[in-house]
Amino acid sequence: MSMPKLMIFDCDGVLVDSEIIAADVQAKLIAEYGIEMSAEDLASRFAGLTFPMILERISEESGQPISASLIDRSDAEVDRRLAEEVEELPGVREAVEAFAARGVPYCICSNSSSKRLELELDHVGLWDYFTPHVFSAGEVGTKKGKPAPDVFLHACKTFGVSPSETFVVEDSVHGVAAASAAGCRVVGFTGASHSYPGHAEALAEAGATTVINRLSDLPATVEALSEFDEI
């Protein structure tokens, strides 16, 4: 039975259905500057990026300066809502347990802060599944967030494996591009609430080897792709 040497999971939009919650908060804050964007549009365009990155891009596109004070306001409100509302995505536990049963190590690589990751994963009871192997891009290695590949390279180095022997599960174009740039194999995921028409095609174009919308399909998908490589 052929399997990878390491499985890496993004968190938001892969393990927990959090992207649409964050996007709703951020869209309402941006609207204060006369920039109208639905939560769905914001999530489809910017999922996987930090809010400072999102503000920078929106400001450049609109020519509208946006106060950095929105960052603290967003962080506080997103954390409040995640602590009350976030839910795990179906099939997470079964997928993780399937890899553990096969002796495949796994971890999280995310653009979210370690504080937020612990908050939302603890809320749904998944924190103990992953700690201590939870890597926040802004807090490890070079501290460069996705779409830079650095957090994935840090995880591979930590586990002593080659990126080419590693699979990553990502829901965002920026995350897929980062993992692909690191040299990892990428499975795109479209099963969260922020998914949109053309999502799977966008992930494939960004570098995903294949795309699934059910985490219950992940172990078999990874096994099949691993065996295909050996043919």
Wavefront OBJ file of the C-alpha trace (Angstrom):
o trace
v 0.000 0.000 0.000
v 1.638 3.210 -1.177
v 1.157 6.386 0.835
v 2.949 9.754 1.173
v 5.558 10.477 3.825
v 3.572 13.480 5.151
v 0.032 14.890 4.899
v -0.419 18.636 5.327
v -3.833 20.174 5.922
v -4.808 23.778 5.562
v -7.208 24.667 8.376
v -9.745 27.322 7.373
v -12.017 25.942 4.695
v -10.546 22.433 4.963
v -10.828 21.319 8.577
v -13.330 23.920 9.752
v -15.984 25.865 7.840
v -14.604 29.254 8.833
v -13.836 31.136 5.618
v -17.414 32.330 5.075
v -17.620 33.592 8.674
v -14.442 35.632 8.339
v -15.525 36.926 4.927
v -18.868 38.097 6.312
v -17.141 40.105 9.035
v -14.592 41.571 6.635
v -17.155 42.492 3.961
v -19.147 44.499 6.517
v -16.045 46.369 7.641
v -14.947 47.162 4.092
v -18.441 48.468 3.321
v -17.768 51.317 5.781
v -15.438 52.692 3.095
v -18.071 52.500 0.379
v -16.627 49.314 -1.088
v -19.514 46.926 -1.594
v -18.541 43.283 -1.799
v -20.553 40.275 -0.669
v -19.053 37.766 1.733
v -19.247 35.162 -1.028
v -17.347 37.348 -3.494
v -14.731 38.273 -0.930
v -14.210 34.631 0.022
v -13.976 33.435 -3.576
v -11.363 36.060 -4.441
v -9.288 36.210 -1.278
v -9.722 32.939 0.641
v -6.400 31.846 2.060
v -4.979 35.366 2.433
v -4.598 37.274 5.682
v -6.849 40.296 6.212
v -3.908 42.740 5.916
v -3.140 41.193 2.502
v -6.801 41.511 1.502
v -6.957 45.155 2.560
v -3.792 45.951 0.614
v -5.180 44.418 -2.574
v -8.607 46.055 -2.229
v -7.013 49.425 -1.531
v -4.819 49.097 -4.623
v -7.767 48.107 -6.810
v -10.154 50.758 -5.533
v -7.687 53.596 -4.955
v -9.380 53.996 -1.582
v -7.079 54.227 1.472
v -8.330 51.909 4.217
v -7.404 52.370 7.856
v -5.259 49.655 9.407
v -7.548 49.900 12.449
v -9.884 47.552 10.594
v -7.407 44.745 11.179
v -7.810 44.772 14.958
v -11.577 45.180 14.657
v -11.754 42.270 12.228
v -9.566 40.035 14.395
v -11.723 40.631 17.457
v -15.048 40.066 15.704
v -13.883 37.048 13.688
v -12.503 35.423 16.842
v -15.767 36.086 18.671
v -17.875 34.530 15.939
v -15.562 31.573 15.357
v -15.652 30.744 19.064
v -19.452 30.579 18.856
v -20.292 29.451 15.324
v -17.524 27.531 13.556
v -18.136 23.876 12.745
v -15.814 21.138 11.582
v -16.267 19.899 8.045
v -17.756 16.432 7.582
v -15.231 13.625 7.269
v -12.306 15.396 8.951
v -11.853 12.926 11.785
v -12.260 9.871 9.588
v -9.670 11.157 7.119
v -7.132 12.042 9.801
v -7.639 8.717 11.576
v -7.218 6.835 8.291
v -3.799 8.406 7.732
v -2.807 7.818 11.351
v -3.774 4.146 11.016
v -1.473 3.865 7.994
v 1.396 5.483 9.915
v 1.360 8.681 7.859
v 2.318 11.763 9.912
v 0.193 14.870 9.422
v 0.171 18.531 10.358
v -1.488 21.885 9.697
v -0.010 24.742 7.667
v -2.127 27.886 7.829
v -1.995 31.641 7.368
v -4.065 32.047 10.539
v -2.374 32.887 13.822
v -1.681 30.089 16.267
v -4.086 31.786 18.684
v -6.932 31.631 16.164
v -6.080 28.096 15.121
v -6.246 26.900 18.698
v -9.482 28.822 19.308
v -11.387 27.319 16.390
v -9.914 23.828 16.551
v -10.506 23.638 20.280
v -14.110 24.747 19.731
v -14.798 21.781 17.445
v -12.629 19.318 19.389
v -9.866 18.917 16.797
v -6.983 20.679 18.534
v -5.717 17.501 20.188
v -5.695 15.733 16.815
v -2.949 18.049 15.530
v -1.032 19.739 18.350
v 1.936 20.285 18.512
v 2.243 20.095 14.711
v 0.273 23.242 13.930
v 2.297 25.718 11.871
v 1.163 29.326 11.549
v 2.922 30.823 8.531
v 3.503 34.157 10.217
v 5.149 32.560 13.241
v 7.517 29.895 11.870
v 10.534 29.806 9.576
v 10.753 32.896 7.399
v 7.350 34.096 8.683
v 6.130 34.575 5.102
v 2.483 33.747 4.539
v 0.902 31.993 1.594
v 1.060 32.406 -1.389
v 4.749 32.087 -0.483
v 5.655 28.377 -0.179
v 7.726 28.862 2.969
v 5.366 27.386 5.577
v 5.107 24.142 3.600
v 8.872 23.938 3.241
v 9.163 24.508 6.995
v 6.798 21.613 7.703
v 8.658 19.277 5.362
v 11.974 20.205 6.963
v 10.524 19.676 10.448
v 9.409 16.159 9.539
v 12.551 15.417 7.530
v 10.725 14.589 4.295
v 10.960 15.803 0.727
v 8.142 18.035 -0.579
v 7.789 15.600 -3.494
v 6.772 12.921 -0.947
v 4.183 15.198 0.649
v 0.503 15.794 -0.081
v -1.273 19.031 0.815
v -5.037 19.621 1.081
v -6.017 23.190 0.198
v -9.260 25.040 -0.521
v -7.865 28.312 -1.906
v -6.080 29.269 -5.102
v -3.399 31.038 -3.051
v -2.844 27.980 -0.874
v -2.698 25.608 -3.820
v -0.204 27.861 -5.589
v 1.961 28.015 -2.455
v 1.983 24.255 -1.933
v 2.658 23.626 -5.613
v 5.543 26.107 -5.552
v 6.985 24.211 -2.583
v 7.062 21.066 -4.713
v 4.240 19.266 -2.897
v 1.386 17.337 -4.494
v -1.892 19.161 -3.904
v -5.457 17.930 -3.509
v -7.930 20.772 -3.901
v -11.012 20.816 -1.687
v -14.357 22.452 -2.505
v -16.599 21.150 0.270
v -16.852 24.249 2.477
v -19.579 26.905 2.464
v -17.499 29.467 0.589
v -17.155 27.269 -2.492
v -18.325 28.895 -5.720
v -19.029 28.014 -9.386
v -15.711 27.365 -11.074
v -13.923 26.722 -7.745
v -12.634 23.286 -8.755
v -11.387 24.575 -12.095
v -9.588 27.469 -10.397
v -7.828 25.111 -7.973
v -6.768 22.834 -10.816
v -5.429 25.782 -12.774
v -3.454 26.900 -9.702
v -1.725 23.518 -9.529
v -3.979 21.003 -7.774
v -3.431 17.458 -9.041
v -7.073 16.638 -8.407
v -10.043 18.179 -6.602
v -12.513 16.592 -4.177
v -15.567 17.933 -2.357
v -15.793 15.272 0.363
v -13.033 14.703 2.891
v -14.186 11.108 3.210
v -12.709 10.610 -0.280
v -9.284 11.952 0.688
v -7.468 8.805 1.917
v -8.466 6.760 -1.137
v -7.623 9.659 -3.460
v -4.154 10.107 -1.975
v -3.499 6.371 -2.028
v -4.532 6.120 -5.683
v -2.333 9.047 -6.699
v 0.613 7.631 -4.738
v 0.273 4.233 -6.412
v -0.052 5.861 -9.825
v 3.318 7.539 -9.307
v 4.932 4.132 -8.856
v 3.576 2.608 -12.061
l 1 2 3 4 5 6 7 8 9 10 11 12 13 14 15 16 17 18 19 20 21 22 23 24 25 26 27 28 29 30 31 32 33 34 35 36 37 38 39 40 41 42 43 44 45 46 47 48 49 50 51 52 53 54 55 56 57 58 59 60 61 62 63 64 65 66 67 68 69 70 71 72 73 74 75 76 77 78 79 80 81 82 83 84 85 86 87 88 89 90 91 92 93 94 95 96 97 98 99 100 101 102 103 104 105 106 107 108 109 110 111 112 113 114 115 116 117 118 119 120 121 122 123 124 125 126 127 128 129 130 131 132 133 134 135 136 137 138 139 140 141 142 143 144 145 146 147 148 149 150 151 152 153 154 155 156 157 158 159 160 161 162 163 164 165 166 167 168 169 170 171 172 173 174 175 176 177 178 179 180 181 182 183 184 185 186 187 188 189 190 191 192 193 194 195 196 197 198 199 200 201 202 203 204 205 206 207 208 209 210 211 212 213 214 215 216 217 218 219 220 221 222 223 224 225 226 227 228 229 230 231
